[in-house]
Amino acid sequence: QVQLVESGGGLVQSGGSLRLSCAASGRTYTMGWFRQAPGKEREFVAAINWSGGTIRYAMSVKGRFTISRDNAKNAAYLQMNSLKPEDTAVYFCAADNSLAGVPAISPNDYNYWGQGTQVTVSS
């Protein structure tokens, strides 16, 4: 069983930046970031495959967010730039044991989840 712990959330003004980190207790393969705003379903943000060679982004964050990973540290990161009020949500790190070349974007395809970290963007 792999445990995931997110950090780096907080309050930032519109146009600002935050960097989220996800520390895993063991080796993980595909890693992803999802977010959930109040009253809304959990939505895909970004995902990266085990080698880091294939990355997928939601259209709403493409060009502003960057996902990366450090396999030596069993960690993943989400650099968020040009933040907007609509980015406000609880951000979740997710991982699974898939060695698929293309990382999944459905939350149903992930086995492990962190507890979430709040990101609030003020206008």
C-alpha positions as CSV (number, residue, x, y, z in Angstrom):
1,Q,0.0,0.0,0.0
2,V,1.4,3.3,-1.1
3,Q,0.6,6.5,0.9
4,L,0.7,9.9,-0.8
5,V,1.1,13.2,1.0
6,E,0.5,16.5,-0.7
7,S,1.9,19.9,0.3
8,G,2.3,23.4,-1.0
9,G,-1.2,24.6,-1.2
10,G,-2.3,28.0,0.1
11,L,-3.8,31.4,-0.7
12,V,-2.5,33.3,-3.7
13,Q,-3.6,36.3,-5.7
14,S,-4.8,35.9,-9.3
15,G,-1.8,35.7,-11.6
16,G,0.4,34.3,-8.9
17,S,2.1,30.9,-8.7
18,L,2.2,27.9,-6.4
19,R,4.1,24.6,-6.5
20,L,2.5,21.5,-5.1
21,S,4.5,18.5,-4.0
22,C,3.4,14.9,-3.6
23,A,5.6,12.5,-1.6
24,A,5.0,8.8,-2.0
25,S,5.9,6.2,0.6
26,G,7.0,3.8,-2.1
27,R,7.6,3.4,-5.8
28,T,4.8,4.5,-8.0
29,Y,4.3,4.5,-11.7
30,T,1.7,6.7,-13.3
31,M,1.1,9.8,-11.2
32,G,-1.6,12.4,-11.6
33,W,-3.1,15.5,-10.1
34,F,-6.8,16.1,-9.8
35,R,-8.9,18.8,-8.2
36,Q,-12.3,19.2,-6.8
37,A,-14.1,22.5,-6.2
38,P,-17.1,22.8,-3.8
39,G,-20.2,21.3,-5.4
40,K,-18.3,19.9,-8.4
41,E,-17.0,16.5,-9.4
42,R,-13.3,15.7,-9.1
43,E,-11.6,16.6,-12.4
44,F,-8.4,15.7,-14.1
45,V,-5.6,18.3,-14.1
46,A,-2.4,16.6,-15.2
47,A,-0.7,13.2,-15.4
48,I,2.8,11.8,-16.0
49,N,3.8,8.3,-16.9
50,W,6.4,6.3,-15.0
51,S,9.3,7.4,-17.2
52,G,8.2,11.1,-17.3
53,G,8.2,10.8,-21.1
54,T,4.5,11.2,-21.6
55,I,2.5,14.0,-20.0
56,R,-1.2,14.9,-20.3
57,Y,-2.9,18.1,-19.3
58,A,-6.5,19.3,-19.0
59,M,-7.2,22.0,-21.6
60,S,-8.0,24.4,-18.8
61,V,-4.5,24.3,-17.4
62,K,-2.4,23.6,-20.4
63,G,0.4,26.3,-20.8
64,R,0.0,27.4,-17.2
65,F,0.7,24.2,-15.2
66,T,3.7,21.9,-15.4
67,I,3.8,18.4,-13.9
68,S,7.1,16.7,-13.2
69,R,8.4,13.8,-11.1
70,D,11.6,12.7,-9.4
71,N,11.6,8.9,-9.2
72,A,14.7,8.8,-6.9
73,K,12.6,10.7,-4.3
74,N,9.3,9.0,-5.1
75,A,7.8,12.4,-5.7
76,A,5.7,14.4,-8.1
77,Y,5.2,18.1,-8.5
78,L,2.7,20.5,-10.0
79,Q,4.0,24.0,-10.8
80,M,1.1,26.3,-11.2
81,N,1.6,29.7,-12.8
82,S,-0.8,32.4,-13.9
83,L,-3.4,31.2,-11.4
84,K,-7.0,32.2,-11.8
85,P,-9.9,32.3,-9.3
86,E,-11.4,29.3,-11.2
87,D,-8.4,27.2,-10.2
88,T,-9.6,27.3,-6.6
89,A,-10.1,23.8,-5.4
90,V,-8.7,21.0,-3.3
91,Y,-5.9,19.4,-5.2
92,F,-5.3,15.7,-4.9
93,C,-2.3,13.6,-5.9
94,A,-3.0,10.2,-7.3
95,A,-0.9,7.2,-8.4
96,D,-1.2,3.7,-9.7
97,N,0.9,0.8,-10.7
98,S,0.3,1.0,-14.4
99,L,3.3,0.9,-16.7
100,A,1.1,2.1,-19.5
101,G,2.9,4.5,-21.8
102,V,0.0,7.0,-21.8
103,P,-1.1,8.0,-18.3
104,A,-4.8,7.7,-17.5
105,I,-7.0,10.8,-17.0
106,S,-9.9,9.1,-15.2
107,P,-9.8,9.1,-11.4
108,N,-11.2,5.5,-11.6
109,D,-7.9,4.4,-13.0
110,Y,-5.9,5.4,-9.9
111,N,-5.4,3.2,-6.9
112,Y,-3.8,5.6,-4.4
113,W,-4.8,9.0,-3.3
114,G,-3.5,11.7,-1.0
115,Q,-5.6,13.6,1.4
116,G,-5.6,16.8,-0.7
117,T,-4.3,20.3,-0.3
118,Q,-6.4,23.5,-0.6
119,V,-5.5,26.0,-3.3
120,T,-7.3,29.3,-3.1
121,V,-6.9,32.0,-5.7
122,S,-8.3,35.4,-4.9
123,S,-9.3,37.9,-7.5
